[in-house]
Amino acid sequence: MGTSGIQEKVVVITGASSGFGESTAKPHRAGLLKAMKTGTIARAGAALFLIGVAVSQLQGQGGVKIPMSNSVSYRTVKVDGLSIFYREAGPKDGPTILLLHGLPSSSRMFEPLFARLCDHYHLVAPDYPGFGHSDWPDPKTFAYTFDHYAEIMNHFTDALGLTRYALYMQDYGGPVGFRMALAHPGRIEALIVQDAVSHNEGLGATWKPRRAFWADRAANENTLRTNLLSLATTRTRHVGNDPNVERYDPDLWTDEFAFLSQPGQGDIQSDLFYDYRTNVDSYAKWQAWMRERQPRLLVIWGKYDLSFELSEPEAYRRDVPKAEVHVLDAGHFALDTKADEIAGLVGQFMKAQK
């Protein structure tokens, strides 16, 4: 499929001179060097010409476009007194996809989709407060809760004038997005769920110590932080139990671990994760909303995800029988290794919504 709405450019070099001196029998050193350069230019020109022909043929056949520049814009907007960073690309009069990231990532996780979908779709991906390049207010004066995040993200869409959009929700994006959908159901064109839970059984046995943290925060705070913020856990969130570990760029988790190690992040993430218990309490309400509204729903899941149970994708189909469900050979952050396939699924799903 095509990759992006990026402008392509083919350079054809013409008008190369012979580069020889007055006597072709005995060219002097400068003339020889010039001739060598001319040969190099000619070969480069020929190669670029052939590439241009190949690209035009591929494009004419609906093949892959070769991008030569980046059309993503990196912006900030004031929302409720905070600077909210977001990435934006694609035609503003095209169908809008609002992409909500997970833990401990940021809008950066969606770069692979931006590169592949922004030729047809208006893509907007914000960073939550306390994440990425948005403001990190002090937890002593700012409530790091999912209710608050959803409120701020709704105000973010107001600031950008987004009145209709498909919601793409990954991990923490699920609890933020479902709250947004229930608050403004008329704005939702469709839901795209990628490894985000809305059923209690989707959490599984691995969440037992985390439930203990919710039951008694003081007694389990240190254990929770050691687990949630560690390098090993940060890596496992990406790789899961995928046997093909060589497919994963280590920068994915080392960059995130560097983020989690920043001053103040321990308090921010602990507060937010303690509030995760409110998501579990809200699952029944989200399920009822889906059963009543029957939204257009695409569920994409990585089968090597150790954060959530593999039964969760089919749980969505119980609520929305017409849901489109795909389990991929991928991990929790399925875009790490399956960006082409996911972009194809999203593109087909969005076209079907017209």
C-alpha positions as CSV (number, residue, x, y, z in Angstrom):
1,M,0.0,0.0,0.0
2,G,1.1,3.6,-0.3
3,T,3.1,5.0,2.5
4,S,2.3,8.7,3.0
5,G,1.2,12.0,1.6
6,I,4.8,13.0,1.3
7,Q,5.9,14.7,-1.9
8,E,8.1,12.6,-4.2
9,K,10.9,14.1,-6.2
10,V,13.1,12.6,-8.9
11,V,16.3,14.5,-9.8
12,V,17.6,14.0,-13.4
13,I,21.1,15.3,-14.0
14,T,21.7,16.6,-17.6
15,G,24.2,18.7,-19.5
16,A,27.4,17.0,-18.4
17,S,30.5,18.2,-20.4
18,S,33.3,16.1,-21.8
19,G,35.8,17.4,-19.2
20,F,38.8,16.9,-21.5
21,G,41.4,19.5,-22.3
22,E,42.3,20.9,-25.7
23,S,44.3,17.7,-26.6
24,T,42.3,14.6,-26.2
25,A,45.4,12.4,-26.7
26,K,47.2,13.8,-23.5
27,P,44.6,15.1,-21.1
28,H,46.3,16.9,-18.1
29,R,45.6,15.9,-14.5
30,A,42.8,18.4,-13.9
31,G,41.1,17.3,-17.1
32,L,41.3,13.7,-16.1
33,L,39.8,14.3,-12.7
34,K,37.1,16.3,-14.3
35,A,36.4,13.4,-16.7
36,M,36.2,11.0,-13.8
37,K,33.7,13.3,-12.1
38,T,31.7,13.6,-15.3
39,G,31.5,9.8,-15.5
40,T,30.3,9.6,-11.9
41,I,27.6,12.2,-12.6
42,A,26.5,10.4,-15.7
43,R,26.2,7.1,-13.9
44,A,24.3,8.8,-11.1
45,G,22.1,10.5,-13.5
46,A,21.3,7.3,-15.3
47,A,20.6,5.5,-12.0
48,L,18.3,8.2,-10.9
49,F,16.5,8.2,-14.2
50,L,15.9,4.4,-13.9
51,I,14.7,4.9,-10.3
52,G,12.3,7.6,-11.5
53,V,10.9,5.3,-14.2
54,A,10.5,2.5,-11.7
55,V,8.8,4.8,-9.2
56,S,6.4,6.2,-11.8
57,Q,5.5,2.6,-12.9
58,L,4.9,1.6,-9.3
59,Q,2.7,4.6,-8.7
60,G,0.8,4.1,-11.9
61,Q,0.1,0.6,-10.8
62,G,-0.9,1.6,-7.3
63,G,2.4,0.5,-5.9
64,V,4.6,1.8,-3.1
65,K,5.5,5.5,-3.1
66,I,9.0,6.5,-2.1
67,P,8.9,9.5,0.3
68,M,11.6,12.2,0.1
69,S,10.4,14.5,2.9
70,N,8.4,14.4,6.1
71,S,5.0,16.0,6.2
72,V,4.4,15.6,10.0
73,S,4.0,18.8,12.0
74,Y,4.9,18.9,15.6
75,R,2.9,21.5,17.5
76,T,1.7,22.6,20.9
77,V,-1.6,24.1,22.0
78,K,-2.7,25.5,25.4
79,V,-5.4,23.4,27.0
80,D,-6.6,24.2,30.6
81,G,-3.4,26.2,31.2
82,L,-1.1,23.4,30.0
83,S,1.0,23.1,27.0
84,I,-0.1,20.0,25.1
85,F,2.2,18.6,22.4
86,Y,0.8,16.8,19.4
87,R,1.7,15.4,16.1
88,E,-0.5,16.2,13.1
89,A,-0.4,15.2,9.4
90,G,-2.6,14.6,6.4
91,P,-5.4,16.6,4.8
92,K,-7.5,18.5,7.3
93,D,-10.6,17.9,5.2
94,G,-10.0,14.2,5.2
95,P,-11.3,11.6,7.7
96,T,-9.8,12.3,11.1
97,I,-8.2,9.7,13.3
98,L,-7.4,10.8,16.9
99,L,-4.6,8.5,18.2
100,L,-4.3,8.0,22.0
101,H,-1.1,6.5,23.3
102,G,-0.2,4.0,26.0
103,L,2.2,3.6,28.9
104,P,5.1,4.6,29.0
105,S,5.0,5.8,25.4
106,S,3.8,9.1,23.8
107,S,2.5,10.2,20.5
108,R,5.9,9.1,19.1
109,M,4.6,5.4,19.1
110,F,2.3,6.3,16.1
111,E,5.0,7.6,13.8
112,P,4.9,4.4,11.8
113,L,1.2,5.0,11.1
114,F,1.8,8.6,10.2
115,A,4.3,7.6,7.6
116,R,1.8,5.1,6.0
117,L,-1.6,6.8,6.4
118,C,-1.2,10.5,6.2
119,D,-1.8,10.6,2.4
120,H,-5.5,9.9,2.9
121,Y,-6.3,10.7,6.6
122,H,-6.0,13.6,9.0
123,L,-4.0,12.1,11.9
124,V,-3.7,13.8,15.3
125,A,-1.8,12.3,18.2
126,P,-1.4,14.2,21.5
127,D,0.8,13.6,24.5
128,Y,-1.0,13.4,27.8
129,P,0.2,15.7,30.6
130,G,3.1,14.0,32.3
131,F,4.1,12.3,29.0
132,G,6.3,13.1,26.1
133,H,6.6,16.8,25.3
134,S,3.5,18.0,27.0
135,D,3.8,19.8,30.4
136,W,4.5,17.7,33.5
137,P,2.7,19.5,36.3
138,D,3.5,18.6,39.9
139,P,1.3,15.8,41.2
140,K,0.8,17.8,44.4
141,T,-1.2,20.4,42.4
142,F,-2.4,18.3,39.4
143,A,-4.7,15.2,39.5
144,Y,-3.2,12.4,37.5
145,T,-6.4,10.5,36.9
146,F,-8.0,9.1,33.8
147,D,-11.1,11.2,34.4
148,H,-8.9,14.3,34.3
149,Y,-7.0,13.0,31.2
150,A,-10.3,12.5,29.3
151,E,-11.5,15.9,30.2
152,I,-8.2,17.5,29.0
153,M,-8.3,15.4,25.8
154,N,-11.9,16.5,25.1
155,H,-10.8,20.1,25.6
156,F,-7.9,19.4,23.3
157,T,-10.3,18.3,20.5
158,D,-12.3,21.5,21.2
159,A,-9.1,23.6,20.8
160,L,-8.4,22.0,17.4
161,G,-12.0,22.1,16.2
162,L,-12.3,18.3,15.9
163,T,-16.0,17.5,15.9
164,R,-16.0,14.0,14.2
165,Y,-13.2,11.4,14.4
166,A,-12.3,7.8,14.7
167,L,-10.7,7.0,18.0
168,Y,-7.5,4.9,17.9
169,M,-6.8,3.6,21.5
170,Q,-3.8,1.7,22.7
171,D,-3.2,0.7,26.3
172,Y,-3.9,3.8,28.4
173,G,-5.6,5.2,25.3
174,G,-8.5,2.8,26.0
175,P,-9.6,4.2,29.4
176,V,-9.0,7.8,28.1
177,G,-10.9,7.2,24.9
178,F,-13.9,5.3,26.3
179,R,-14.4,8.2,28.7
180,M,-14.3,10.6,25.8
181,A,-16.7,8.5,23.8
182,L,-19.2,8.3,26.6
183,A,-19.0,12.1,27.2
184,H,-19.4,13.0,23.5
185,P,-20.8,10.0,21.6
186,G,-21.8,12.1,18.7
187,R,-18.2,12.8,17.9
188,I,-17.2,9.2,17.4
189,E,-17.1,7.9,13.8
190,A,-15.5,4.6,14.8
191,L,-13.3,2.9,17.4
192,I,-10.0,1.2,16.8
193,V,-8.7,-0.7,19.7
194,Q,-5.1,-1.9,19.8
195,D,-4.1,-3.9,23.0
196,A,-6.4,-1.9,25.3
197,V,-8.7,-3.6,27.8
198,S,-12.3,-3.0,28.7
199,H,-13.2,-6.4,30.4
200,N,-12.0,-7.5,33.8
201,E,-10.9,-10.9,32.6
202,G,-8.5,-9.2,30.1
203,L,-6.2,-8.3,33.0
204,G,-5.4,-11.9,34.0
205,A,-3.3,-13.3,36.8
206,T,-0.3,-11.1,36.2
207,W,-2.3,-8.2,37.6
208,K,-2.7,-9.8,41.1
209,P,0.1,-7.7,42.6
210,R,-1.3,-4.6,40.9
211,R,-4.7,-5.2,42.4
212,A,-2.9,-5.5,45.8
213,F,-1.5,-2.0,45.2
214,W,-5.0,-0.7,44.6
215,A,-6.3,-2.3,47.7
216,D,-3.5,-1.0,49.9
217,R,-1.3,1.6,48.3
218,A,1.0,2.4,51.2
219,A,1.9,-1.3,51.8
220,N,2.6,-2.0,48.1
221,E,4.0,1.3,46.7
222,N,7.6,0.3,46.6
223,T,6.9,-3.1,45.0
224,L,4.7,-1.4,42.4
225,R,7.2,1.2,41.5
226,T,10.0,-1.4,41.2
227,N,8.0,-3.4,38.8
228,L,6.2,-0.8,36.8
229,L,9.2,1.5,36.2
230,S,12.0,-1.1,35.8
231,L,14.1,-1.6,32.7
232,A,13.1,-5.2,32.6
233,T,9.4,-4.5,32.7
234,T,9.8,-1.7,30.1
235,R,11.5,-4.2,27.7
236,T,8.9,-6.9,28.4
237,R,6.1,-4.5,27.5
238,H,7.5,-4.5,24.0
239,V,8.9,-8.0,23.4
240,G,6.5,-10.0,25.5
241,N,7.0,-13.7,24.8
242,D,7.9,-13.1,21.1
243,P,10.6,-15.7,20.2
244,N,11.9,-13.4,17.5
245,V,13.5,-10.8,19.7
246,E,15.8,-9.7,16.9
247,R,12.8,-7.9,15.4
248,Y,12.8,-5.3,18.1
249,D,14.9,-2.1,18.2
250,P,16.3,-1.9,21.8
251,D,15.9,1.9,21.6
252,L,12.2,1.3,22.0
253,W,12.6,0.4,25.7
254,T,15.8,2.2,26.6
255,D,14.3,5.5,25.4
256,E,11.2,4.8,27.5
257,F,13.2,3.8,30.5
258,A,15.2,7.1,30.3
259,F,11.8,8.9,30.3
260,L,10.6,6.9,33.3
261,S,13.8,7.7,35.1
262,Q,13.3,11.5,34.9
263,P,12.7,13.3,38.2
264,G,9.1,13.3,39.2
265,Q,8.1,10.5,36.9
266,G,7.9,8.0,39.7
267,D,5.2,10.1,41.5
268,I,3.3,10.8,38.3
269,Q,3.2,7.2,37.1
270,S,2.3,5.9,40.6
271,D,-0.6,8.3,40.9
272,L,-1.9,7.4,37.5
273,F,-1.6,3.7,38.0
274,Y,-3.3,3.9,41.4
275,D,-6.2,5.5,39.5
276,Y,-6.3,2.6,37.1
277,R,-8.6,0.8,39.5
278,T,-11.3,3.3,38.4
279,N,-11.0,1.8,34.9
280,V,-11.9,-1.7,36.2
281,D,-14.9,-0.2,38.0
282,S,-16.0,1.4,34.7
283,Y,-15.7,-1.6,32.5
284,A,-19.3,-2.6,32.8
285,K,-20.4,0.9,31.8
286,W,-18.2,0.8,28.7
287,Q,-19.4,-2.6,27.7
288,A,-23.0,-1.5,28.1
289,W,-22.3,1.6,25.9
290,M,-20.8,-0.6,23.2
291,R,-23.7,-3.0,23.3
292,E,-26.2,-0.2,23.0
293,R,-24.4,1.9,20.4
294,Q,-22.8,-0.9,18.3
295,P,-20.0,1.4,17.2
296,R,-18.0,0.5,14.1
297,L,-15.1,-1.3,15.8
298,L,-11.7,-2.6,14.7
299,V,-9.8,-4.6,17.3
300,I,-6.0,-5.3,16.6
301,W,-4.1,-7.4,19.1
302,G,-0.5,-8.7,19.5
303,K,-0.6,-12.4,20.5
304,Y,2.8,-12.0,22.3
305,D,1.4,-9.3,24.6
306,L,2.0,-10.3,28.3
307,S,0.3,-7.2,29.7
308,F,-3.2,-8.4,28.8
309,E,-5.0,-11.7,28.2
310,L,-5.4,-13.1,24.7
311,S,-9.1,-13.7,25.4
312,E,-9.7,-9.9,25.3
313,P,-10.1,-9.4,21.5
314,E,-13.0,-11.8,21.4
315,A,-14.6,-10.2,24.4
316,Y,-15.1,-7.1,22.3
317,R,-16.9,-9.2,19.7
318,R,-19.4,-10.3,22.4
319,D,-20.3,-6.6,22.9
320,V,-20.2,-5.7,19.2
321,P,-20.9,-8.8,17.1
322,K,-19.9,-7.1,13.8
323,A,-16.5,-6.0,15.2
324,E,-13.6,-6.7,13.0
325,V,-10.9,-8.6,15.1
326,H,-7.3,-9.3,14.0
327,V,-4.7,-11.1,16.2
328,L,-1.3,-10.4,14.9
329,D,2.2,-12.0,15.3
330,A,3.2,-9.0,17.4
331,G,3.6,-7.8,21.0
332,H,1.8,-5.2,23.2
333,F,3.1,-2.4,21.0
334,A,2.2,-4.1,17.8
335,L,3.4,-1.2,15.6
336,D,6.9,-2.2,16.6
337,T,6.9,-5.1,14.1
338,K,3.6,-5.0,12.2
339,A,3.3,-1.4,11.0
340,D,2.6,-2.3,7.4
341,E,-0.1,-4.8,8.3
342,I,-1.8,-2.5,10.8
343,A,-1.7,0.4,8.4
344,G,-3.4,-1.8,5.8
345,L,-6.1,-3.0,8.2
346,V,-6.8,0.6,9.4
347,G,-6.9,1.9,5.8
348,Q,-9.4,-0.8,4.7
349,F,-11.5,-0.3,7.9
350,M,-11.6,3.5,7.4
351,K,-12.5,3.2,3.7
352,A,-15.4,0.8,4.6
353,Q,-16.8,3.5,7.0
354,K,-17.5,5.9,4.2
